[in-house]
Amino acid sequence: MTSETTTQRTAHIISHTHWDREWYLPYEKHHMRLIRLMDVLMDTLENDTEYKSFYLDGQTIILEDYLQVRPEQKERLEKYIREGRIFIGPWYILQDAFLTSGEANIRNMQIGHRDARRYGQISKIGYFPDTFGLVGQTPQLMRQSGIDNAVFGRGVKPTGFNNTVADSDYESSFSELIWEGPDGSKVLGILFANWYSNGNEVPVDPEEAKIFWDKKLADAEKYASTPELLYMNGCDHQPIQTDLAQALETARALYPDTEFVHSNFPKYLEAVKQAKEGELSVVRGELRSQRTDGWGTLVNTASARVYLKQMNQHGQALLEKVAEPLASYARLAGQAYPHDLLTYAWKTLMQNHPHDSICGCSVDEVHQEMVTRFAKSRNVAESIIDESKQAIADAVDTSVFSTYGENAVPFVVFNTTGWKRSGAVSVDLDVERVYFRDGGTLEEMSRRMKELDLGPRAVIDADGKPVAFTLEDLGLRFGYDLPDDKFRQPFMARAVRITLEADQIPALGLRTYALVGGAAAEGLNEPNGSLVKEGYVMENDNLRIEPAANGSIAITDKRRGRVYRDLLIYEDTGDIGNEYMYKQPEGEVALTTKDLKASIRVVEDTSYRAVLEITHDWAIPASADKLLDQEQVELVYFPERKAQRVQETVPMRIRTRITLERKGQGVHVEASFNNQAKDHRVRLLMPTDITASNHHVDSMFEIVTRDNNPAKEWQNPSNAQHQQAFMDVSGEGVGLTVANLGLNEYEVLRDGRNTIAVTLLRSVGELGDWGHFLTPEAQCLGEHTVHLELIPHDGDGVGSGAYQEAYQFQIPWTVAQTGQHAGNIPAEHAAFAWEGKDLAFSSWKVNEESGDDMLRWYNMKPETSQLRLQLSSDHGFVYKTNILEEPSSEQLAVHEGRTELPAGPCEIITAGIRPLS
């Protein structure tokens, strides 16, 4: 639309504050300002009937934060929410989209809805004011939450140069658009084209208001497709404007042709839908600011403070992939599902998920507190896991092992992934215990345990079949039980660590083994074998690993005859950017280990696993030069900085452990180093030599296809991007998937080899953005350990099982020691079985209201598929739900425990299963 239109226009002024809980100030300093804001807000609502409403930033955690200090204000707060004057929800927190898992986003929506519902109102607004880009499945997630819109500030360039509209070279012609997800779900998208502060601090004085509104009305009309113009009255931590009613009266007097309304999102969105004057562009898939110069996308927050991303990956995996399924499984053993504990753990974890938190782009005090929150959430998850796995293990029928003597020690291996799983598993076992309650001195108990003869030992399964294993004597161990009905029970024990080869453990299931000794163990051990061949070559039936003198490796995919060479070369460059963005010094040549001789040794060699250790002793520049300090103080925009690195070097020793398992489909990589350098970035380089113009990336409930080369507008020399569990380069008949644990940044280099570069560490010394905030802890000095897996395949990551392997890499094994006893769970068991071409399993939990099991999958391909689900005898009927676990009216037919659900292209499928009892 143009300014010449005669159509009556409406200026919708929506009051809000964008509340970063923590950022350039620590949490509690922001918290104190929030208390003041909320006090003033409710006083204004009470005393000024013309101050119609306030949008509370889409996150219900603000209510918790306020009432923690002002609990006496709960009824007053609830009154204004029920009256529709304070809009809350739909989220618990405003999360980053690319650095938090799909299940974390669903829990965020579920908890936000549940908490808002307690106050009588849920704001159905897909609110993403400052999220650093948005994932492609957002429209489907909104639609499954009963939300038909998405309101956001980043990710789409709406207009051409000089504010021209309808330029087909850009994603959207207007600030309003139709956003379509990969499954076909569509929502009305509203872009804050003039940012979410374009209606901030509206003047009351007529002269000031005339200047203000002349510009603001023209700016909004440049982008709007209808005469419904949006003005956001607020900004980051912005106090509310208490004289807004007077300011709007001034505006109405100045512009009789314009209706000024103190509005809200429901009214504004309904008005836009009714107007529909412009033909809206359809934007599909991810919103990552692809059509920009590449300097303001904030993508390198994916590598700021990598240690936080690693903690987050571990915490998410423990909750959604271990604690929840084990707690669901434990119900079969009669254990109550710990809804409140899981919600507490999720909330604590999600308090680290806002974009200024998990992105690592805040002051040091913020991230220090995050480490504590990660530990708190992890401790709760581990407590749930320990109780659940023990309840299950103690209900497993292990009586078969009684034939091997009373000293046989049973233990249960759990596979909480969605597919059958094989691999090396370790468990610490107490071979024998002596409790303090039984009397005797500590000296006698210790001597008895030390003198215990471990003798010949073997590991067997419930069929008596011997299993390849190794035993490490851990010696004397102090421990204790904490019974529900007694005081703590300390003991001394003789402990061993068993590492065994677990084979084809059923999905969402278990298998039971036992450590047996004495005569029962004689002749049971498998003969020794080795995966280490000539020199330092490792080989199994699938892969051959050969290290070079410089420490790189070549992987031969024996099934396809493909060799991947020069893998695992380290790269180091300077970084004179900040927590938001990487900037290499001009003219700098990257350092690599390509010409550095490494030392190589075998550190483990068994019949089921071999490990090589490769050591590089490297010297890298100590830091940037003094010019960087000056440029930071002077707020020089980082692309324009001229600092270089100093000549002085510091040592960096990198120890890389390469692991190959007997039945492994991939190669595990663990790299450890002590970082003593500042202002730099370390990456691991893996050339693929695969001809491909695009690549595939794990994102939220989606395998995304991205171009290797950026758009023509891109000016940044770096094209780093986000990943979650893995990324993959595939071509005709060949492919290489690289999985990771909490390494969320990668780049496909434009070097003629389609080299995959994964960022291991980025060290910077300032926050960046709008001021000078030093962050010395963002230099990440000290010890670091990273984990990856390299998985060659046939070019189809889904069909070959490579992506399945990468997803399983994210999830730790779980093991529990138990005793010899009868039980109602067989020694090998799975609660469910499922089949589905191209489907990925995501979660198993229990709904708090219905008590029904909730299982979720998603289709990894844009093609239809079919989910076939086999129930156990403990379950009744099945129904389909949305992500909020609201059941549909349709009950699925179940025949002999089997049912089927269609899976649309890229569809997220949640099935509710009603227990019989």
Secondary structure, 3 states (H helix, E strand, C coil): CCCCCCCCEEEEEEEECECCCCCCCCHHHHHHHHHHHHHHHHHHHHHCCCCCCEECCCECHHHHHHHHHCHHHHHHHHHHHHCCCEECCCECCCECCCCCCHHHHHHHHHHHHHHHHCCCCCCCCCEECCCCCECCCHHHHHHCCCCCEEEECCCCCCCCHHHCCCCCCCCCCCCEEEEECCCCCEEEEEECCCCCCCCCCCCCCHHHHHHHHHHHHHHHHHHCCCCEEEEEECCECCCCCCCHHHHHHHHHHHCCCEEEEECCHHHHHHHHHHHCCCCCCEEECCECCCCCCCCCCCHHHHCCCHHHHHHHHHHHHHHHHHHHHHHHHHHHHCCCCCHHHHHHHHHHHHCCCECCCCCCCCCHHHHHHHHHHHHHHHHHHHHHHHHHHHHHHCCECCHHHHHHCCCCEEEEEEECCCCCEEEEEEEEEEEEEEEHHHCCCHHHHHHHHHCCCCCCEEEEECCCCEECEEEEEEEEEEEEECCCCCCCEEEEEEEEEEEEEEEEECCCEEEEEEEEEHHHHCCCCCCCCCCECCCCCEECCCEEEEECCCCCEEEEECCCCEEEEEECEEEEEECCCCCCCCCCCCCCCCEECCCCCCEEEEEEECCCEEEEEEEEEEEEECCECHHHHHHHHCCCCHHHCCCCECCCEEEEEEEEEEEEECCCCCEEEEEEEEECCCCEEEEEEECCCCCCCEEEEEECCEEEEEECCCCCCCCCCCCCEECCCEEEEEECCEEEEEEECCCCEEEECCCCCCCEEEEEEEECCECCCCCCCECHHHHCCEEEEEEEEEEEECCCCCCCCHHHHHHHHCCCCEEEECCCCCCCECCEEECEEEECCCEEEEEEEECCCCCCEEEEEEECCCCCEEEEEEECCCEEEEEEECCCCCEEEEEECCECCEEEEEECCCCEEEEEEEECC
